[in-house]
Amino acid sequence: MSKARFFFPDVRLKRLLREPGGITIGEALIRADEAIDGMRDACLQSIDQKIAEIGALNRDDASATNGRCYTLSNEIYAEAGMIKLSELSDVAHNLCDLLSAAGKQGASAKAIRVHVDAMRALRSPAVSASSELRRAVLGELHRLTAHLAIHTHDDAVR
Amino acid sequence: MLVDGSQHSLEVTAQILKGFGVLTVHRFDNILETQKFLKQRTADLLVIDPSIEGGAGYDCVSELRHSGGPAATMPVLLVCGHVHKADVMRARDSGANFVVAKPLAPAVLLQRLLWVARDKRPFVDCGDYIGPDRRFKFEGPPAGSEGRRAEDLKAPLGNAVEPNLSQDEVDAMIKPQRVMI
């Protein structure tokens, strides 16, 4: 049986938050939202570059580029979500799932391409402006990935 | 203090914190610089993406807790994007105060920040693990085990032998306190 020591460290953050003054929670949230809005264009540019990089990597050996694609799609997932592009964030999260499940042997190039195409479509001005079209892109992506999963499984059995 | 492999995530999170009124935000996109900083200085809060450099963020938090320096007990928030199943245990055992899922929304980050500030859990040092008590619930030792803590009840609880206290009796036992909302 290991002997555990319990103690309560002095945490400066606790003291700071108890001090009088400062701003209200509502004001803090408004200011944070404004700060994010100010970075929106730079984030969109970075997301576009990352989508293009995944597309380019997918043309090379899948097993060698799997890790980099995973890192990039994970970053797109976080950055798109921060600026409230939830569908784009969902697609990037799906791609993370796919790459994570495929492991070292690498995910199917077709499946990755489908995700890259979906992300590019969601970034196009026509689709990004319409919630109906964005939902349609997501629906089509889920249909195609399910279709590809069945075919990949059939190929593996043969 | 922010640590993230993505420059844009770092920038956006820094802007959120500045919106909250944080004056100085130290940003790092690699573990080496983070460790150098933590050896010499401390901060009020560490927000770190553990997936940086292939998962080195988990070890960075664990090493910080074991360092014994002034920064060893600082509040730590892990901000995780897509997480592998195996990493959930690593996150819990790293010694971080809370895990927050990305994408970060200002309201969620602020709520977790307030949680850390109001966290009443003690720190535990049991050799392998140093960090906030990982147990949130106090339901006694698992069924069939004796328990490892001195305060764990050894004998089984029997049925109540007296009637329950009335609400007035319960109220009389609780010290009234000012509530700050």
Interface residues (C-beta under 8 A of the other chain):
Chain A: M1 S2 K3 A4 R5 F6 F7 F8 P9 D10 V11 R12 L13 K14 L16 L17 G22 I23 I25 A28 L29 I30 R31 A32 D33 E34 A35 I36 G38 M39 A42 C43 S46 Y70 T71 S73 N74 E75 Y77 A78 E79 A80 G81 M82 I83 S89 H93 C96 D97 S100
Chain B: G5 S6 Q7 H8 S9 E11 V12 Q15 I16 K18 G19 F20 G21 D44 L45 S51 T73 M74 P75 G81 H82 H84 K102 P103 L104 A105 P106 A107 L109 L110 L113 L114 V116 A117 R118 P122 F123 V124 D125 C126 G127 D128 D133 R148 R149
